[in-house]
Amino acid sequence: MTIHNYSRLANMTIQRGFSNSNSAYFAHGEVSVDLKQIHERLGHPNQASLQQTIESTTGVKLQNKEKFNCEPCNLTKTKKHAVRKWGAVPTNLLEVIESDVQGPFPVPAIDGTSLNIKFVDKSSRYVVMESIANKDAETIFGAFQKFK
């Protein structure tokens, strides 16, 4: 068995017979690490917890204990701002109605219609969807009368 020291690693070679040899590398002494580098290599853990963990570990010494800004961490901690709504939200029922015609669908419904119309009351968010035969004004107005 022979042991060779290379910087912070020791190489231990065990020879078996004439040609077979197994090598194993193991750390010895104290290893000095940079807090930012170890933060990036370990998947961006909390800096305070990481520093506390390293300080409670034997054989690891921190080179730089100063707080640092990590761009990936800062980007993932940003909050998405709420979508700003324009205008006042209606307070009375049937004050603002949103409608949408969908279709024609390739497979007709049981009643033979291939279009749908959806009505949404913006105040209560009440939704009604109804099948219609065509996009004529009379057909849509009739569906709206049922909604009202």
C-alpha positions in Angstrom: 0.0 0.0 0.0 1.4 3.4 -1.0 0.0 6.9 -0.1 0.7 10.0 -2.1 -0.3 13.5 -1.1 -1.7 15.8 -3.8 -2.6 19.3 -2.5 -5.7 18.5 -0.3 -6.4 15.0 -1.5 -4.5 11.8 -0.6 -4.2 9.0 -3.1 -4.1 5.5 -1.6 -3.2 2.7 -3.9 -3.7 -0.9 -2.9 -1.9 -3.4 -5.1 -3.2 -6.9 -5.5 -0.9 -9.4 -7.3 1.0 -8.1 -10.3 -1.6 -6.1 -12.3 -4.7 -5.3 -10.2 -4.6 -2.1 -8.3 -7.4 0.0 -6.7 -7.1 3.7 -6.0 -9.1 5.7 -3.6 -9.1 9.5 -3.0 -10.1 10.9 0.3 -10.0 14.4 1.9 -7.7 15.1 4.7 -7.1 18.1 6.9 -9.1 21.3 6.5 -10.7 22.4 3.2 -11.2 26.1 2.5 -14.3 27.0 0.5 -15.9 30.2 -0.8 -19.5 30.7 0.5 -20.8 31.9 -2.9 -19.2 29.0 -4.7 -20.6 26.3 -2.3 -24.0 28.1 -2.5 -24.1 27.7 -6.2 -22.8 24.1 -6.2 -25.3 22.9 -3.6 -28.4 24.2 -5.5 -28.7 27.8 -4.0 -29.7 27.1 -0.4 -30.4 29.9 2.1 -27.1 31.7 2.8 -27.6 32.0 6.5 -28.5 28.3 6.9 -25.6 27.3 4.6 -23.1 29.3 6.6 -24.4 27.9 9.9 -24.1 24.3 8.5 -20.6 24.8 7.2 -19.5 26.4 10.5 -20.8 23.4 12.4 -19.0 21.0 10.2 -15.4 19.9 10.9 -12.8 20.1 8.2 -14.4 22.9 6.2 -13.3 26.6 6.6 -15.1 29.5 4.9 -12.8 31.9 3.0 -15.4 34.6 2.6 -18.3 35.0 5.1 -19.7 38.2 3.6 -23.3 38.2 2.2 -23.4 38.3 -1.6 -26.1 38.8 -4.3 -27.0 35.7 -6.3 -28.7 36.6 -9.5 -30.7 33.3 -9.9 -31.9 33.6 -6.3 -33.0 37.2 -6.8 -34.8 36.3 -10.0 -36.8 33.5 -8.4 -37.7 35.5 -5.4 -39.3 38.3 -7.4 -43.1 38.5 -7.2 -45.3 38.7 -10.2 -47.4 41.9 -10.0 -51.1 41.6 -10.3 -52.6 42.4 -13.7 -54.0 45.9 -13.5 -57.6 46.1 -14.3 -58.7 49.1 -16.3 -61.9 50.8 -15.3 -64.2 50.2 -12.3 -65.4 46.8 -11.4 -69.2 46.7 -11.9 -71.2 46.5 -8.7 -74.7 45.9 -10.1 -75.9 42.7 -11.6 -76.2 42.7 -15.4 -74.3 46.0 -15.6 -71.6 44.6 -17.7 -72.0 41.3 -19.7 -69.2 39.6 -21.6 -70.1 37.3 -24.4 -68.2 34.9 -26.6 -69.3 32.8 -29.6 -67.3 29.5 -29.9 -67.3 27.2 -32.9 -68.3 25.8 -35.4 -67.2 22.5 -33.9 -66.5 19.6 -36.3 -68.9 17.3 -34.5 -72.4 18.7 -34.0 -74.2 18.3 -30.7 -77.1 15.9 -30.2 -79.6 18.8 -31.0 -77.7 19.4 -34.3 -76.0 22.7 -33.2 -72.3 23.3 -33.8 -71.9 26.7 -32.1 -71.9 27.8 -28.4 -72.3 31.2 -26.9 -71.1 32.1 -23.4 -72.3 34.9 -21.3 -70.5 36.1 -18.1 -71.9 38.7 -15.7 -68.8 40.7 -14.6 -70.3 41.6 -11.3 -71.2 38.2 -10.0 -69.1 36.1 -12.4 -72.2 34.1 -13.2 -71.6 32.1 -16.4 -74.1 30.6 -18.8 -73.2 28.6 -22.0 -75.8 27.7 -24.5 -75.8 25.9 -27.9 -76.9 27.9 -30.9 -77.6 27.0 -34.5 -76.1 30.0 -36.2 -74.5 33.4 -35.6 -77.5 35.5 -36.7 -78.3 38.5 -34.5 -81.8 37.1 -33.7 -80.3 33.8 -32.4 -77.8 35.6 -30.2 -80.3 38.0 -28.9 -82.7 35.1 -28.1 -79.9 33.4 -26.1 -79.2 36.7 -24.3 -82.9 37.0 -23.3 -82.7 33.5 -21.8 -79.6 34.6 -19.8 -81.2 37.7 -18.5 
